[in-house]
Amino acid sequence: MWQMGGAGPMFGQVGFFHRYGGKDFEDKRPLQRYVNESKRLLGVLDQRLAGREWIMGRDYSIADIAVLPWVRCLHVNYEADELLELARFRNVQRVLADWLDRPPVQRGLNMPPAPHSP
């Protein structure tokens, strides 16, 4: 529920107002509202991950599968690293790296397979 009611909608709005159509809006208040809330949510996530391997504890779960792609999207799709100060959320960065190292995640991120160079 945290992902569906918080991280997903807020992170998605950052993407819209920072990278896509909303970036051209003169009024930057909407962007700032979503940046502030996304930073708050990243802080909540960072605190939750302190001393844990995964969001719910020792075991990888649907919570990780639901939340971590959104965190990756902030970097890869929205290019919001600096805007959101992503580097300061060390636990989030640690768990995101662990998630990206998982072979099933790597396979999923390569669907469909990238074309091979000749």
N, C-alpha and C positions, 0 to 999 in steps of 0.2 A: 504494500500500500504506500510506503514511503516513496518508492520509485514512481508509482503512478500518479500520486498526488503532489509530489514535490520535485524530485530531481528531474524526471522526464519533462514535465511542462516548463519548468524554469530554465533548464539547460537548453531546451528547444527554443525558447524565446531569446536567449542570449544568441543562439545561432542566427535566428531571423534578424534581430536588430544589429548584430555585429557584422555578419558576413553576407547575408542575403538581402532581400528587398528593403528591410527596415534600415539598413545602413545609410540610405539616402535621406532619411527623415531628418529635417532640421532640428526638431525637438529631440534632444538626447535623454530626456527624463525617462522614457520607457526603457531604453537600454540600461541606464543606470539602475533602475529599479530591479531589473532582472539580474544584472551583475551583482548587486548587493545581496539579493536573495540566493543566488547561486553560490556566492562565497560563503554565506551562512550555512547552506546545505553541505557544501564541501567540508566545512568545519565540523558539522555534525558527523559526517561520514568519517572524517579523519579521527575524531575522538572515538567513534565506535570501533574503528580498526586498531586502536592502540592496544597492544598486547594480544591481538587476535591474528590468526592466520587469514581468516576470511570474515565476511560480514557477520555471519552467525556464529563464528567461533572456529573450531578446529576443522570442520568439514566444509568443503566447497558445496554450495547450494544454489537453488534457484534465485536466491537474493543476489548472489554474485553475478549470475547470468543476466539478471534483469538490470542491475545498476552499472556494472563496469563498462558495457558498451557505450552508455551515455557519457561516462567520464572520458573514454577514448575519443568519442565524437567531439568533445570540447577541444581537444588537441588537433585531431586529424581533419575533421570536417569544418569546424568553426574557427580554427586557428586563434583560439582565445586564451592561450597559455599566459601571455603577459597580462592581458586584460583581467583575468581571474586570479593571477598570481598562483598558478597551479603548483609551482615548485615548492611553495611553502607548506603544502599539504603532504607531508612526508609519508605518512601511513597510506594515504590514498595512492601515492606514486609507487610505493613498495608493492602493494597488493595489485595494482594495475599491471606492473611489470611481471609479477607472478602469474597473473591471469593470461597475459599475452604469451608467456612461455609455455602454456599448456598446449600440447599437440592438437587436441580437438578444437581449441580456439584458433590456432594457426590454420588448421584445415578450413574452418568455417569462414575465416577472413579471406581465404583464397577461393571462394566460391562465386562464380565459376572460376576454374583455374586461370591464372594469368597466362597470357600467350607466351610461348617460349620464343626467345630470340633465335634467329637462324645462325 
